[in-house]
Amino acid sequence: MVASLVTGETSISRKTRLAILITTMIALFVICLISLCVLTWRRRRRNLEKVISRTYYSFSENTSLNDTELPLFDMKTVISATNNFCFRNKIGEGGFGTVYKGKLQDGQLIAVKRLTNESPQVIHEFMNEVCLMTKLQHRNLVRLLGCCVHDNERMLVYEYMSNKSLDFFIFDEQKRASMDWAMRLDIILGIARGMFYLHQDSRINIIHRDLKAANVLLDNEMVPKISDFGTARLFTGSQVEIATRTVVGTHGYLSPEYAMDGKLSVKSDVYSFGVLLLEILSGRRNQGDVNLIAYTWSLWEQCELRKLLDPTVNGPQPMLDLLRCIQVGLLCVQECPEDRPLMSSIVFMLSSEIPALPPPKKPVICSGTWPIQASIMATRSLNWFNFTTLEGR
């Protein structure tokens, strides 16, 4: 009997020791797993910090990754979302790399910009976009969901825009016929509100520098989203003008003082907005044989502004709204930056029934004081979304 009791106690003791051993092993495994996750996270952070350390920030030399508050996607997640960057998921490509459509595990659709160009300019624009976009949030700005840095891979992850870019619609004879007056006005107002936010209403004040139809994306409800902040510049409230040696932007949208003298200000963006507004109304590019600004001014002088409106526009076309939009567009492309309105005034003029707007002066493009407009060679910012599009993104 005593022997059986001893045997029983020994058995219980062994089970207890075994349970303790198993519990300890599980605890050690969990600790090791957590440690591995922390080390992996820190290594990813260090990798991105190394990229940052090689890049000059236009707004602060001491900006750290921790200030960006940007989610980091690991490589496995991006590979899984894009089906290992499958050709069928490719939605565009250009000077900086390739854009892929992807789908996260929760079903969210994404657009992944994958850099293949390793030039210092590309890396700078990558980091500039990362650091600026994390501080911006507005209905009319494209949303940056995160980034991925793995070895030599650098990628930006955005919300997916199913209706591609604005130029895909307004410069296509068939597609622009689906854009009635109300839709065009909503798009113009949305872009204006987004630019007002960048210039005056966000935590930081930003000059976009490359506002154009290709840099405005459209969601499934045709809400405009301003994109491509790679060449954007930060400025302080006390700065009226920034002098720069490198002119970046797109021919046809550059203001004269910026293109000729490198003088950059929010009024440079206002000029670009004015050109874009006239393009949306007319369905014409401000490039090629007929200069859109000169054409608009000639119609203004002849009191035949209705001829500017794209003939494919169907439905009601309130004449007063059309005239107001054209007048605002002409005010935006004035020769002197001081004569151009601020984006806050533009939003007000477009959304309110103001009895009288200031009369525009003859734009510089028509006056002969800027004769080399057609031959300006600017360092063009290649929009990562401005690609040969294969499908919606």
C-alpha positions in Angstrom: 0.0 0.0 0.0 2.8 2.3 1.0 4.6 1.4 -2.2 1.6 2.2 -4.3 1.3 5.6 -2.7 4.9 6.3 -3.3 4.5 5.3 -6.9 1.4 7.5 -7.3 3.2 10.5 -5.8 6.2 9.9 -8.1 3.8 9.7 -11.1 2.1 13.0 -10.1 5.5 14.6 -9.6 6.6 13.6 -13.0 3.4 14.9 -14.6 3.9 18.2 -12.7 7.5 18.5 -13.9 6.5 17.7 -17.4 3.7 20.3 -17.3 6.2 22.9 -16.0 8.7 21.9 -18.7 6.1 22.2 -21.5 4.8 25.6 -20.1 8.4 26.9 -19.9 9.2 25.8 -23.5 6.0 27.4 -24.8 6.8 30.6 -22.9 10.4 30.6 -24.3 9.0 30.0 -27.8 6.6 32.9 -27.4 9.4 35.2 -26.1 11.7 34.1 -29.0 8.9 34.8 -31.5 8.2 38.2 -30.0 11.9 39.0 -30.0 12.2 37.9 -33.6 9.3 40.2 -34.6 10.8 43.1 -32.8 14.2 42.6 -34.4 12.6 42.3 -37.9 10.6 45.5 -37.3 13.7 47.3 -36.1 15.7 46.1 -39.1 13.0 47.3 -41.5 13.0 50.6 -39.7 16.8 50.8 -40.0 16.6 49.9 -43.7 14.2 52.8 -44.3 16.3 55.1 -42.2 19.3 54.3 -44.4 17.3 55.3 -47.4 16.3 58.5 -45.7 19.8 59.3 -44.6 20.9 59.2 -48.2 18.1 61.6 -49.3 17.9 65.3 -48.9 14.6 66.6 -47.6 13.5 69.9 -49.0 11.7 70.7 -45.7 14.0 69.4 -43.0 17.4 67.7 -42.9 16.6 66.1 -39.6 13.3 64.4 -40.4 13.3 60.8 -39.1 11.1 57.9 -40.1 9.4 58.0 -36.8 8.0 61.4 -37.7 6.3 60.0 -40.8 3.7 57.8 -38.9 3.5 55.7 -42.1 2.5 52.0 -41.9 5.2 49.7 -43.4 4.1 46.8 -45.5 6.3 43.7 -45.5 7.4 42.3 -48.8 5.4 39.1 -48.4 2.2 41.1 -48.1 2.9 43.1 -51.2 3.9 40.0 -53.2 0.7 38.2 -52.1 -1.5 41.2 -52.9 -0.1 41.6 -56.4 0.2 37.9 -57.1 4.0 38.2 -57.2 3.8 41.3 -59.5 1.8 39.4 -62.1 1.7 40.9 -65.5 -2.1 40.8 -65.5 -2.0 43.1 -62.4 0.2 45.6 -64.2 -1.7 48.8 -64.7 1.0 51.1 -65.9 4.7 51.9 -66.3 6.9 54.8 -66.8 10.3 56.4 -66.1 10.2 55.6 -62.3 9.0 52.0 -62.5 5.8 50.0 -62.7 2.4 50.3 -61.0 0.4 47.1 -60.1 -3.1 46.6 -58.9 -3.3 44.5 -55.7 -5.8 43.1 -53.2 -5.0 42.8 -49.5 -6.3 39.9 -47.4 -9.1 42.1 -46.1 -10.3 42.7 -49.6 -9.1 46.2 -50.0 -7.8 47.1 -53.5 -4.5 48.9 -53.7 -2.2 50.4 -56.3 1.5 49.6 -55.7 4.2 51.8 -57.2 7.4 49.7 -57.6 10.5 51.7 -58.3 12.9 50.3 -60.9 14.9 53.5 -61.4 17.7 53.9 -58.8 18.7 57.5 -59.7 19.2 59.9 -56.8 16.3 62.1 -58.2 13.9 59.1 -58.0 14.9 58.2 -54.5 14.6 61.8 -53.4 11.1 62.0 -54.9 10.1 58.7 -53.3 11.1 60.0 -49.8 9.7 63.4 -50.4 6.3 61.8 -51.2 6.5 59.5 -48.2 7.3 62.3 -45.8 4.7 64.8 -47.1 1.8 62.4 -47.7 1.8 61.1 -44.2 1.1 64.6 -42.9 -1.8 65.2 -45.4 -5.4 64.0 -45.3 -8.2 65.3 -47.5 -11.0 64.0 -49.5 -9.5 65.4 -52.7 -5.9 64.0 -52.2 -5.0 60.4 -53.1 -4.4 58.4 -49.9 -1.0 56.9 -49.2 -1.6 53.7 -47.3 2.0 52.8 -46.6 5.3 51.9 -48.1 7.6 48.9 -48.4 11.4 48.9 -48.3 13.1 45.6 -48.7 16.8 45.3 -49.7 16.9 47.4 -52.9 13.1 47.4 -53.4 11.2 50.6 -52.7 7.4 50.7 -53.1 4.5 53.0 -52.3 1.1 51.6 -51.6 -2.0 53.7 -52.4 -5.7 53.4 -52.4 -6.9 52.1 -55.8 -8.5 54.5 -58.2 -10.9 52.6 -60.4 -11.5 55.5 -63.0 -7.8 56.1 -63.7 -6.7 59.7 -64.2 -8.6 62.8 -65.4 -6.7 63.0 -68.7 -8.0 59.5 -69.5 -11.5 61.1 -69.6 -11.2 64.7 -70.8 -8.9 64.1 -73.7 -10.7 61.0 -75.0 -13.5 61.9 -77.5 -15.8 59.1 -76.4 -15.2 59.0 -72.6 -15.5 62.8 -72.2 -19.0 62.6 -73.6 -20.0 60.9 -70.4 -19.0 63.9 -68.4 -21.9 66.4 -68.2 -21.6 69.9 -66.9 -22.4 69.1 -63.3 -19.7 66.4 -63.2 -17.1 68.7 -64.7 -18.0 71.5 -62.2 -17.7 69.1 -59.3 -14.3 67.9 -60.5 -13.1 71.5 -60.8 -14.3 72.4 -57.3 -12.8 69.2 -55.9 -9.4 70.0 -57.3 -9.7 73.6 -56.1 -10.6 72.4 -52.5 -7.6 70.0 -52.6 -5.2 72.7 -53.6 -6.6 75.2 -51.0 -6.0 72.5 -48.4 -2.4 72.1 -49.6 -1.7 75.8 -49.7 -3.4 77.1 -46.6 -5.5 74.6 -44.6 -3.2 71.6 -43.8 -0.7 71.0 -41.0 2.0 71.9 -43.4 1.9 74.2 -46.4 2.8 72.7 -49.8 3.4 73.9 -53.4 2.5 70.9 -55.6 4.6 72.1 -58.6 3.1 69.6 -61.1 -0.6 70.0 -61.1 -2.0 68.6 -64.4 -4.8 66.4 -65.7 -2.6 63.2 -65.4 -2.0 63.9 -61.8 -5.7 64.0 -60.8 -7.1 60.5 -60.2 -10.8 59.7 -60.1 -12.4 57.2 -57.7 -15.4 55.1 -58.5 -17.7 58.1 -57.9 -15.6 60.4 -60.1 -14.3 62.3 -57.0 -11.0 63.9 -58.0 -7.9 63.1 -56.0 -4.7 65.0 -56.5 -1.6 62.8 -56.7 2.1 62.7 -57.3 3.8 64.7 -54.5 7.3 63.6 -55.4 8.4 67.1 -56.6 6.2 69.1 -54.1 7.9 71.7 -51.9 7.2 72.7 -48.4 7.0 76.4 -47.5 6.4 78.4 -44.4 3.6 80.9 -43.9 6.1 83.8 -44.0 7.5 82.7 -47.4 6.0 84.5 -50.4 8.4 83.1 -53.0 11.1 80.4 -53.3 14.0 80.7 -55.6 15.0 77.4 -57.2 17.6 76.5 -59.9 15.8 73.4 -61.0 12.4 73.9 -62.7 10.3 70.8 -62.6 6.8 70.4 -64.0 5.1 69.8 -67.3 5.1 72.0 -70.4 1.8 73.8 -70.8 1.2 74.1 -67.1 4.2 76.1 -66.0 3.8 79.7 -64.9 6.0 82.2 -66.7 7.9 83.5 -63.6 8.7 79.9 -62.6 9.6 78.6 -66.0 11.8 81.6 -66.9 13.3 82.7 -63.6 12.8 79.8 -61.2 10.6 81.9 -58.9 8.2 79.4 -57.2 5.2 80.3 -55.1 1.6 79.2 -54.5 0.7 81.4 -57.4 2.6 78.9 -59.6 0.1 76.2 -58.6 -2.7 78.7 -59.3 -1.5 79.2 -62.8 -1.4 75.4 -63.4 -4.9 75.2 -61.9 -6.2 77.8 -64.4 -4.8 75.8 -67.3 -6.3 72.6 -66.0 -9.7 74.3 -65.5 -9.8 75.5 -69.1 -8.8 72.0 -70.2 -11.7 70.4 -68.3 -14.2 72.9 -69.8 -13.0 72.6 -73.4 -11.7 69.0 -73.6 -8.6 70.4 -75.2 -4.9 70.1 -74.2 -2.9 73.3 -73.7 -0.3 71.9 -76.0 0.1 71.5 -79.8 -0.6 74.0 -82.5 -3.5 75.9 -80.8 -2.6 77.5 -77.5 -5.6 77.0 -75.2 -5.0 80.2 -73.2 -4.7 82.3 -76.4 -7.8 80.7 -77.8 -9.8 81.4 -74.6 -8.7 85.0 -74.5 -9.7 85.5 -78.2 -13.2 84.2 -77.3 -13.3 86.5 -74.3 -12.6 89.5 -76.5 -15.2 88.4 -79.0 -17.8 87.7 -76.3 -18.2 84.1 -77.6 -17.1 82.2 -74.5 -19.8 79.5 -75.0 -17.7 78.2 -77.9 -15.0 77.1 -75.4 -17.3 74.5 -73.9 -16.6 71.0 -75.0 -19.4 70.2 -77.6 -19.8 66.7 -76.2 -21.2 68.1 -73.0 -24.9 67.0 -72.7 -27.7 68.3 -70.5 -28.3 71.7 -68.9 -25.4 74.1 -69.2 -26.0 77.2 -66.9 -24.5 80.1 -68.9 -23.6 82.1 -65.8 -21.8 79.2 -64.2 -19.8 78.7 -67.4 -18.9 82.3 -67.7 -17.8 82.4 -64.1 -15.6 79.4 -64.5 -13.9 80.7 -67.6 -13.3 84.1 -66.0 -11.8 82.4 -62.9 -9.6 80.4 -65.3 -8.3 83.5 -67.0 -7.7 85.2 -63.7 -5.5 82.2 -62.7 -3.3 82.5 -65.7 -2.5 86.2 -65.4 1.1 87.3 -66.1 1.9 88.8 -62.7 1.5 86.4 -59.8 0.0 89.2 -57.7 -2.9 89.4 -60.2 -3.8 85.7 -59.6 -6.2 84.9 -56.8 -5.4 82.6 -53.9 -6.9 79.2 -53.9 -9.2 80.2 -51.0 -10.6 83.0 -53.2 -10.9 80.6 -56.1 -13.0 78.1 -54.1 -15.2 81.0 -53.0 -15.6 82.4 -56.5 -16.5 79.0 -58.0 -19.0 78.0 -55.3 -20.7 81.3 -54.7 -22.9 83.5 -56.9 -20.7 86.6 -56.7 -22.3 89.5 -58.6 -19.1 90.6 -60.2 -15.6 89.1 -60.6 -12.5 91.2 -61.3 -11.9 91.5 -65.1 -8.9 89.5 -66.3 -6.0 91.2 -68.1 -4.6 89.9 -71.4 -2.5 86.7 -70.5 1.2 86.8 -71.0 1.0 84.0 -73.6 -1.0 86.2 -75.9 1.0 89.4 -75.4 4.2 88.5 -77.0 6.3 89.2 -73.9 7.1 85.5 -73.5 8.1 84.5 -77.0 10.0 81.3 -76.1 7.0 79.6 -74.4 7.0 76.9 -77.1 10.6 76.0 -76.6 10.9 75.9 -72.8 12.9 72.9 -71.7 11.9 72.1 -68.1 12.9 69.1 -66.1 9.7 67.3 -66.4 8.4 65.4 -63.4 7.4 62.0 -64.7 4.3 61.1 -62.8 4.4 57.6 -61.4 0.7 57.3 -62.4 1.2 58.9 -65.8 1.8 55.7 -67.6 0.6 53.7 -70.7 -2.5 52.6 -68.9 -3.6 49.0 -69.3 -6.6 49.1 -67.0 -8.2 51.1 -64.2 -6.3 51.5 -61.0 
